Amino acid sequence: MVGQLRSVVFDCPNPSELASFYEKLLGAERLAGGDDTWVVIVANGQRLAFQLCPDYQPPTFPDPHGSQQVHLDVLVDDVEEAEPRVLELGARLVQKDNDRWFRVYADPIGHTFCLVWLS
């Protein structure tokens, strides 16, 4: 082993604003010490960080010539119950496939994430 994962970091134009979205989505807690350029939240022991990137450009999804770069899978009990809640937080539905295990959404600035469920 070389090291341990400390954080997953999101580029964004407003770290505090995007951190707020993920705090509500994941029931996370914001760590003290953030500023206009860097905010960290903790969800189930996992750190998500948000760093200032004034020139941020969201991935295009779906895009046959590119990729979504990275995304989070968010486990939910019932997608029909969870979907209206994430849309109310500011997410948007990107892809509702025939796959019965996940749906793809974009956060308020375009990072993709999936709601996944087991049954």
DRENNU-548383 format. One record per residue (C-alpha): residue number from 1; chain; x, y negated, z negated. Coordinates in Angstrom, 2 decimals. Example, Ala and Ser with C-alpha at 12.3 -4.5 7.8 and 13.67 -1.06 7.14 Angstrom:
BEGIN
+------+-------+---------+---------+---------+
! resi ! chain !       u !       v !       w !
+------+-------+---------+---------+---------+
!    1 !     A !   12.30 !    4.50 !   -7.80 !
!    2 !     A !   13.67 !    1.06 !   -7.14 !
+------+-------+---------+---------+---------+
// end
This chain:
BEGIN
+------+-------+---------+---------+---------+
! resi ! chain !       u !       v !       w !
+------+-------+---------+---------+---------+
!    1 !     A !    0.00 !    0.00 !    0.00 !
!    2 !     A !    1.26 !   -3.47 !    0.86 !
!    3 !     A !   -1.25 !   -5.49 !   -1.13 !
!    4 !     A !   -4.86 !   -5.90 !   -2.23 !
!    5 !     A !   -7.60 !   -7.93 !   -0.61 !
!    6 !     A !   -8.11 !  -11.14 !   -2.56 !
!    7 !     A !  -10.72 !  -13.03 !   -0.52 !
!    8 !     A !  -12.59 !  -13.11 !    2.75 !
!    9 !     A !  -12.23 !  -16.68 !    4.04 !
!   10 !     A !  -14.67 !  -18.54 !    6.29 !
!   11 !     A !  -13.66 !  -21.56 !    8.34 !
!   12 !     A !  -16.36 !  -24.24 !    8.26 !
!   13 !     A !  -16.91 !  -27.99 !    8.56 !
!   14 !     A !  -18.38 !  -28.30 !    5.03 !
!   15 !     A !  -17.13 !  -25.71 !    2.50 !
!   16 !     A !  -19.49 !  -26.69 !   -0.31 !
!   17 !     A !  -22.57 !  -26.53 !    1.90 !
!   18 !     A !  -21.75 !  -23.13 !    3.38 !
!   19 !     A !  -20.76 !  -21.76 !   -0.04 !
!   20 !     A !  -24.22 !  -22.78 !   -1.30 !
!   21 !     A !  -25.88 !  -20.73 !    1.46 !
!   22 !     A !  -23.89 !  -17.62 !    0.51 !
!   23 !     A !  -24.41 !  -18.20 !   -3.22 !
!   24 !     A !  -28.16 !  -17.99 !   -2.63 !
!   25 !     A !  -27.93 !  -15.13 !   -0.12 !
!   26 !     A !  -25.77 !  -12.95 !   -2.37 !
!   27 !     A !  -26.64 !  -14.16 !   -5.87 !
!   28 !     A !  -23.03 !  -15.29 !   -6.20 !
!   29 !     A !  -21.35 !  -17.61 !   -8.66 !
!   30 !     A !  -19.13 !  -20.54 !   -7.69 !
!   31 !     A !  -15.69 !  -20.68 !   -9.26 !
!   32 !     A !  -14.48 !  -23.92 !  -10.81 !
!   33 !     A !  -11.70 !  -25.85 !   -9.12 !
!   34 !     A !  -13.08 !  -26.21 !   -5.61 !
!   35 !     A !  -12.86 !  -29.43 !   -3.64 !
!   36 !     A !  -13.85 !  -30.83 !   -0.24 !
!   37 !     A !  -11.42 !  -28.48 !    1.51 !
!   38 !     A !  -11.78 !  -25.18 !   -0.40 !
!   39 !     A !  -14.60 !  -23.46 !   -2.34 !
!   40 !     A !  -14.66 !  -19.91 !   -3.76 !
!   41 !     A !  -17.67 !  -17.85 !   -4.81 !
!   42 !     A !  -17.79 !  -14.39 !   -6.37 !
!   43 !     A !  -20.47 !  -11.85 !   -5.48 !
!   44 !     A !  -20.39 !   -8.43 !   -7.14 !
!   45 !     A !  -16.72 !   -8.90 !   -7.95 !
!   46 !     A !  -15.82 !   -9.85 !   -4.36 !
!   47 !     A !  -14.40 !  -13.29 !   -3.54 !
!   48 !     A !  -15.64 !  -15.26 !   -0.55 !
!   49 !     A !  -13.79 !  -18.48 !    0.18 !
!   50 !     A !  -14.78 !  -21.37 !    2.43 !
!   51 !     A !  -12.08 !  -23.59 !    3.88 !
!   52 !     A !  -12.39 !  -26.88 !    5.71 !
!   53 !     A !  -12.03 !  -26.60 !    9.46 !
!   54 !     A !  -13.23 !  -29.87 !   11.05 !
!   55 !     A !  -12.98 !  -28.42 !   14.58 !
!   56 !     A !  -14.86 !  -25.19 !   13.76 !
!   57 !     A !  -16.55 !  -23.54 !   16.74 !
!   58 !     A !  -18.93 !  -20.65 !   15.99 !
!   59 !     A !  -18.61 !  -17.35 !   17.82 !
!   60 !     A !  -21.11 !  -16.67 !   20.58 !
!   61 !     A !  -23.20 !  -13.60 !   19.87 !
!   62 !     A !  -23.99 !  -11.50 !   21.66 !
!   63 !     A !  -21.24 !  -12.23 !   24.16 !
!   64 !     A !  -19.98 !   -9.47 !   26.46 !
!   65 !     A !  -16.73 !  -11.39 !   26.99 !
!   66 !     A !  -15.99 !  -12.20 !   23.35 !
!   67 !     A !  -16.65 !  -10.94 !   19.89 !
!   68 !     A !  -18.25 !  -12.06 !   16.68 !
!   69 !     A !  -14.72 !  -12.04 !   15.18 !
!   70 !     A !  -15.79 !  -10.83 !   11.73 !
!   71 !     A !  -19.10 !  -10.37 !    9.96 !
!   72 !     A !  -20.56 !   -9.30 !    6.62 !
!   73 !     A !  -22.96 !   -6.41 !    6.10 !
!   74 !     A !  -25.43 !   -7.32 !    3.36 !
!   75 !     A !  -27.21 !   -4.31 !    1.86 !
!   76 !     A !  -30.93 !   -4.87 !    1.16 !
!   77 !     A !  -33.69 !   -2.59 !   -0.11 !
!   78 !     A !  -36.37 !   -3.79 !    2.33 !
!   79 !     A !  -35.50 !   -5.82 !    5.42 !
!   80 !     A !  -39.09 !   -6.96 !    5.90 !
!   81 !     A !  -38.95 !   -8.55 !    2.46 !
!   82 !     A !  -35.39 !   -9.90 !    2.83 !
!   83 !     A !  -35.73 !  -11.41 !    6.31 !
!   84 !     A !  -38.12 !  -14.26 !    5.42 !
!   85 !     A !  -35.91 !  -15.15 !    2.48 !
!   86 !     A !  -32.71 !  -15.44 !    4.56 !
!   87 !     A !  -34.54 !  -17.43 !    7.22 !
!   88 !     A !  -35.80 !  -19.81 !    4.52 !
!   89 !     A !  -32.17 !  -20.28 !    3.36 !
!   90 !     A !  -31.22 !  -21.47 !    6.84 !
!   91 !     A !  -30.14 !  -18.31 !    8.64 !
!   92 !     A !  -31.49 !  -17.46 !   12.07 !
!   93 !     A !  -32.27 !  -14.08 !   13.60 !
!   94 !     A !  -29.83 !  -13.30 !   16.39 !
!   95 !     A !  -30.61 !   -9.70 !   17.29 !
!   96 !     A !  -33.39 !   -7.36 !   16.25 !
!   97 !     A !  -32.26 !   -4.15 !   17.91 !
!   98 !     A !  -34.03 !   -0.88 !   18.23 !
!   99 !     A !  -31.52 !    0.32 !   15.66 !
!  100 !     A !  -33.46 !    0.98 !   12.50 !
!  101 !     A !  -30.56 !    0.34 !   10.11 !
!  102 !     A !  -29.52 !   -3.28 !   10.68 !
!  103 !     A !  -30.47 !   -6.73 !   12.03 !
!  104 !     A !  -28.03 !   -9.46 !   13.03 !
!  105 !     A !  -28.37 !  -13.05 !   11.76 !
!  106 !     A !  -26.27 !  -16.20 !   11.92 !
!  107 !     A !  -25.60 !  -18.37 !    8.89 !
!  108 !     A !  -26.35 !  -22.12 !    9.17 !
!  109 !     A !  -23.15 !  -22.77 !   11.15 !
!  110 !     A !  -23.08 !  -19.62 !   13.28 !
!  111 !     A !  -21.08 !  -16.93 !   11.43 !
!  112 !     A !  -22.88 !  -13.65 !   12.03 !
!  113 !     A !  -23.94 !  -11.26 !    9.29 !
!  114 !     A !  -26.16 !   -8.20 !    9.20 !
!  115 !     A !  -28.89 !   -7.14 !    6.85 !
!  116 !     A !  -28.48 !   -3.37 !    6.51 !
!  117 !     A !  -30.63 !   -0.84 !    4.72 !
!  118 !     A !  -30.51 !    2.89 !    4.12 !
!  119 !     A !  -34.08 !    3.96 !    4.81 !
+------+-------+---------+---------+---------+
// end
